[in-house]
Amino acid sequence: NTSGALCISKAWPGMARTIYNDHKRFLETYLTPYPGFFFTGDGVYRTSEGYYQLTGRLDDIINISGHRLGTAEVEDVLNHHMAVAESAVIGYPHEIKGEGAYAFVVLKKDSDYTQETLAAELQELISKKIAKYAAPEYIQVTHRLPKTRSG
């Protein structure tokens, strides 16, 4: 059971070889962080049985009161609540903490939670599973999340 950066040790046919007009950036981004390996930019969790679970982009980090926190980590906890279908977490400027967490959640169709009750339960869940500082101050219920073409 361990977590870290997902790196690839051997090339494969569809692997990127450069960035158009910026080969130096390609080298700095993908080959320099872990010499001898291709750095994918993703975080990964490996179970004791050898299974891998991608935990999200390592560059999707928010810094709350000096604590570096992956947005995917918070989203994963939010998605474990019985009323939440999906979620997204972003950072926003915070006067005291530097950056705060703002969560968008889409509820399941049969959910009858009020905004206040749901927000309190989600904040408590994140406080227990991650840490008190990680709990989003703002939780906004929305009908859908914006998506890229790939989802």
N, C-alpha and C positions, 0 to 999 in steps of 0.2 A: 504494500500500500504506500504509494508515493505520488507526489505531484511535481510538475515542473514544466519546462518548455518542450514542445514537440519538435524534435530535430530528426532529419533523415540522413542516414549514413551513406546510402548509395543512390546514384542517379537513376531515373526512370525515363522512358521515352517522351512523356508529355511534360517533363519538368521545364520550368522557365530557365533560360540561359542568360538573359540580360533584360534590361529595361531600355526601351527604344530611346536613343540619343542620350542615355545616362548610365553607362555600364558601371561607373564608379559607385553610383547610388545602389545598384544591384548588389555589388560586392559588399558594400557597407551594411546593407539591410539584411541580406540573406546568408552571407558567408563569413563575415567578420565576427558576429556575436559569439559563435561557437565554432572555432577553427576545426576544419575537417568534417563539418556537418552542415547540411542545409537547414537553416532556421525557418520554420513555417510561419512563425508569428502567433501560433496558437499555444494555449496552455493545455495540459493533459493530465489526467489522473490515471494511474495504472494500479489495478487491483492486485491482490496477492495471487490470484489465479492467472494473471497475465493479460487481462482484458484492459483495453484503453477506452477512456471516456474523454472526449474533447470538452474542455471547460470554458472555451471562448477565446476571443482575441486577447493577447497580452497587452495590446496597446489600448484596449478599452478599460482604462484604469481611472478611478477617481481618487483624489487625495483628500481624505476627510480628517482634519486635525492631525495631520502628519502620518495617518495610516493609509497605505496604498491598498485599494480594494478593487477587485475586478467586478465590473457591472454584471457579468454573467453569474458570478457567485451569488449576488443578491437576487437576481432574477430566478435562479434555481430554487431558492428558498421560497420566494413569493409563489412560484408555480406549484409548490407542494400544498398550498392551502386549498381546501376542498371547493371553494367558490371561484378560484382563479383559473381561467383557461390559458392565458398567456400574459406576459408582462415585458416591460422594457424599463431600464433604469438609466438615467443620465445624470451627469454632474451639473451643478449650477453654482454661480458665485455666491458665497456665504460670507457675511461680514466678520464672523468670529472664527469659524472653522476653516476658512479659505475656500472650501468647496463642500457642498452638501449633496445628498442623494435625493432625486426626484423620481418617483415611480409612476408609471402608467400601467394600469391593469385592465384586462378585458375579462369580464365575468362570464361564467357558464350560464347558459340560458335559464336554468331552473333556480338560479341564485336569487335570494330575496334579502340580501344584506343591505343595510343602510350605509352610506358613505362613512359615517363616524364609527360605527361598529366594525366595519371591515378594516378601516385604517388602524384602529386600535389593535385588532387581532394580528394584522400583518406586521405592525411595528413590534409587537411583543414576540412574534415568531422569529423575526430577524434578530432581535435582541438576544434571544435564547440560543439560536443556531449559529450566529456569527459573533456579534458584539453589539452593545448598546449604541456605540457611535455609528454603526452601519445602518441603523434603522432610518428609512427615508422620512424626512419631515413632511413632505408632501406626497400624497398618494392620490392620483387622479384616475377615476374610473372613466373608461372610454369604450366606444363600441368596436373599434378596430385600431390596430397599430399600423403605422406606415411601413411598407415593405419595399425592398429592392426587387428587381425582376427575379432574382434567385430565391427570394423569400427571406 
